[in-house]
């Protein structure tokens, strides 16, 4: 009679172990926090200013979702916590990179303005009849560059730093191309370098 009681108790203990250790709960709270952290990183433009770590954060989040789908909850919980940490690293790096890019863009704007002023000084020198058309084209080009530069400054003020920086590099290429033509005529100094 002792044996059936022993097996019943053993059976009850095994069932309790299965429920306590075998059936862990999904990491719902951790996944919500991970998703919010990822969204916050996106809002802080980490996908633009800290692309590598942001992409790693996204991949890690996808991995956590796959682990939840596979009902590997403990692993998913750990990976979701990693997403949260990565997202905060992306935000921090993004803010640093953004500030660096803004400082560089401001420095480049000053250099571009100097080059535009230098090219402006050439226009009056193109006074011969055959250079009248070139002078007019140069003046139109200078007006376009100045308008572009004003737009770039406005974008910086609006905190669209990456867009402003990219437009600034395009403007520098245009100015350098025109300066090469003018340099071949030995009318101005060295061309502007890209940042």
C-alpha positions in Angstrom: 0.0 0.0 0.0 2.9 2.3 0.5 3.9 2.1 -3.2 0.7 3.7 -4.7 0.9 6.6 -2.2 4.5 7.1 -3.1 3.8 7.2 -6.8 0.9 9.6 -6.3 3.2 12.0 -4.4 5.9 11.7 -7.0 3.4 12.3 -9.8 2.1 15.5 -8.0 5.7 16.7 -7.5 6.5 16.2 -11.2 3.3 18.0 -12.3 4.2 20.9 -10.0 7.7 21.1 -11.5 6.3 21.1 -15.0 4.0 24.0 -14.2 6.6 26.0 -12.2 9.6 25.5 -14.4 8.4 24.2 -17.7 5.7 26.8 -18.5 7.2 30.2 -18.0 5.2 33.2 -18.9 5.8 35.2 -22.1 8.0 38.3 -21.5 5.2 40.7 -22.4 6.4 43.5 -20.2 10.0 43.2 -21.5 8.9 43.1 -25.1 6.7 46.3 -24.6 9.7 48.1 -23.1 12.0 46.9 -25.9 9.5 48.1 -28.5 9.1 51.5 -26.8 12.9 51.9 -26.6 13.2 51.1 -30.3 10.5 53.6 -31.2 12.3 56.2 -29.0 15.6 55.6 -30.8 13.8 56.1 -34.1 12.2 59.3 -32.9 15.7 60.6 -31.8 16.8 59.8 -35.4 19.3 57.1 -34.4 18.5 55.5 -37.7 20.2 58.5 -39.3 23.0 59.5 -36.9 23.8 56.1 -35.4 22.8 53.7 -38.2 25.0 50.7 -37.2 23.9 50.4 -33.7 20.3 51.2 -34.6 20.3 48.4 -37.2 21.7 46.1 -34.6 18.9 47.1 -32.2 16.3 46.4 -34.8 17.8 43.0 -35.6 17.9 42.1 -31.9 14.3 43.1 -31.5 13.3 40.9 -34.4 15.3 38.0 -32.8 13.4 38.6 -29.5 10.1 38.4 -31.4 11.1 35.1 -33.0 12.1 33.7 -29.7 8.7 34.6 -28.3 7.0 32.9 -31.2 9.1 29.8 -30.6 8.0 30.0 -26.9 11.6 30.3 -25.7 10.5 32.9 -23.2 13.6 33.0 -21.0 15.8 33.6 -24.0 13.4 36.2 -25.4 13.3 38.0 -22.0 17.1 38.3 -22.0 17.2 39.5 -25.7 14.4 42.0 -25.0 16.4 43.5 -22.2 19.4 43.7 -24.6 17.2 45.6 -27.1 16.5 48.2 -24.4 20.2 48.7 -23.7 21.1 48.9 -27.4 18.4 51.5 -28.0 19.7 53.7 -25.3 23.2 53.4 -26.6 21.9 54.3 -30.1 20.2 57.4 -28.7 23.4 58.5 -26.9 25.6 58.0 -29.9 23.1 59.6 -32.2 23.0 62.8 -30.1 26.8 62.9 -30.1 27.1 62.3 -33.8 24.4 64.9 -34.5 26.2 67.6 -32.6 29.5 66.7 -34.4 27.8 66.9 -37.8 26.2 70.2 -37.0 29.5 71.7 -35.9 31.1 70.5 -39.1 28.3 71.8 -41.2 28.6 75.3 -39.6 32.3 75.3 -40.3 31.7 74.3 -43.9 29.1 77.0 -44.3 31.6 79.7 -43.4 34.1 78.2 -45.9 31.5 78.1 -48.6 30.5 81.7 -48.0 34.1 82.7 -48.3 34.4 80.9 -51.7 31.2 82.5 -53.0 32.5 85.9 -52.0 35.8 85.2 -53.8 34.0 84.1 -56.9 31.7 87.2 -56.7 34.8 89.4 -56.9 35.6 87.9 -60.3 32.4 88.8 -62.0 33.2 92.5 -62.4 36.6 91.5 -64.0 34.6 89.8 -66.8 33.8 93.1 -68.4 34.9 92.6 -72.0 32.2 92.1 -74.5 32.9 88.5 -75.1 32.8 87.9 -71.3 29.5 89.6 -70.8 27.5 86.4 -71.2 29.9 84.5 -68.9 29.6 87.3 -66.3 25.8 87.0 -66.5 25.9 83.2 -66.1 28.4 83.6 -63.2 26.1 86.1 -61.4 23.1 83.8 -61.9 25.1 80.9 -60.5 26.2 82.9 -57.5 22.6 83.9 -56.8 21.6 80.2 -56.9 24.4 79.3 -54.5 23.5 82.0 -52.1 19.9 80.8 -52.2 21.0 77.2 -51.6 23.2 78.4 -48.7 20.3 80.2 -47.1 18.2 77.1 -47.4 21.0 75.0 -45.8 21.2 77.5 -42.9 17.4 77.3 -42.4 17.6 73.5 -42.4 20.2 73.6 -39.7 18.0 75.9 -37.6 15.2 73.4 -38.1 17.5 70.6 -36.8 17.5 68.8 -40.2 21.2 68.4 -39.9 21.8 65.4 -42.1 19.8 66.9 -44.9 21.6 70.2 -44.6 25.0 68.5 -44.5 24.2 66.5 -47.6 23.0 69.6 -49.5 26.1 71.4 -48.4 28.3 68.7 -49.9 26.4 69.0 -53.2 26.9 72.8 -53.2 30.6 72.4 -52.5 30.9 70.1 -55.6 29.1 72.7 -57.7 31.4 75.5 -56.5 34.5 73.3 -57.0 33.5 72.5 -60.6 33.0 76.2 -61.4 36.3 77.1 -59.6 38.2 74.6 -61.7 37.0 76.3 -64.9 37.9 79.7 -63.4 41.2 78.4 -62.2 42.1 77.3 -65.7 41.9 80.9 -66.5 44.0 81.7 -63.4 41.4 84.2 -62.0 41.1 82.8 -58.5 42.9 80.8 -55.9 42.6 77.2 -54.8 39.2 75.4 -54.9 37.2 74.6 -51.7 37.7 71.1 -50.2 34.8 68.9 -49.2 34.0 68.2 -45.5 
